[in-house]
Amino acid sequence: MSVADYMTAHLVVVNPKTTISVAVDLMRKNSIHRLPVMDGNQMVGLITHGIIQRALPSQATSLSVYELNYLLNKTTVDQIMTTEVQTVAADAQLEAAIATMRRHKIGVLPVMNDHQVVGIITNNDILDALLNITGYGEPGIVTRVVIHHDQVGVIFAISKVLAANDLSIQTLMVVNHQATKIIELHVNSELAEPVNQALIAAGFDVQPVSQH
């Protein structure tokens, strides 16, 4: 899973001399909260909804609506943008993007190919990726097999049991829980019971999953 598989390739950008009012309007119209700041083909910063909120005067100030609008129309993004922008390569693993976001406590990474910005990936894109990877919402059922000790070829053995019952695995995830592993399977079946029974009959420890 690479960053390029799940990034947003359609970029909405601003230049350094874009006013805050225009940047806010772009965010609102495109339902986004971050804008790369581009000087030609070079990214020079990032402006976010949070940065704008922090830069605005407090509601406790005596500024009138007209004065506030004047401020928004005169202040440009290069005056308040962050120039220390964390990025990620397009061919990096998705896990690398997640680790970078967590390490720096941020929710967005511009995606680079060499020195060019080719996309952007946000925490919402990460959540969408998780739904895609798990096959959430797709036809089929989900069941879990608990593995109490490391077993060579266990996934192959599970596949053989399912194939013998004319079933196939659509997605598979492995969750580590200290001394045990849980193999979560999304199987092409309308009913969970036949799948679980086939696995139990083959000697596997099955942990049924609520289908709601």
Summary of the structure (lengths in Angstrom):
residues: 212
radius of gyration: 24.2
end to end distance: 27.6
largest distance: 75.1
contacts: 584
relative contact order: 0.14
helix: 37%
strand: 30%
